């Protein structure tokens, strides 16, 4: 599907996709604020990592809204920018997790669990809305992967909260944060691979 589709069905799909992106943008911005406050209160690195991810996703969805009416070349470039942001996010989270692990920070599990449930419910709904767009161009795929990763990450935060509560240590929090960072880096590699393939195909079509 692209904005260049010449049938009414394509235009309707693009309109629906744009509306979904606006909903996702609002949810991500709201959950970013909630999780930042909760992470500062609880001391959870996994929750803070998820909050940073929400912020990055809100910016990414805003970028997707800008390039959605444009051609495939601009959407592919936007996908590459988002992929690099995911890779940077993953790398930063790995460093911050190592810092907290060395200092033995033990987060407060009740806040982690409650906010994790709230975030999971919000993003699970978003992932359902985006499911039918998961096989579009690299820009659409990057949006789908961001939301999929968020849902998995929120579920992992809840698991980490249970682990911290059960063990009385911060290691479940550190492990989950590391997994979330690795997932972001893996998604970035996937999107970059598809975007580069699309760029090669565009250059070949022009040549």
Secondary structure by P-SEA (a helix, b strand, c coil): cccccccaaaaaaaaaaaaaaaaaaaaaaaaaaaaaaaaaaaccaaaaaaaaaaaaaaaaaaaaaaaccccaaaaaaaaaaaaaaaaaaaaaaaaaaaaaaaaccccccaaaaaaaaaaaaaaaaaaaaacccccccaaaaaaaaaaaaaaaaaaaaaaaaaaaaacccaaaaaaaaaaaaaaaaaaaaaaaaaaaaaaaaaaaaac
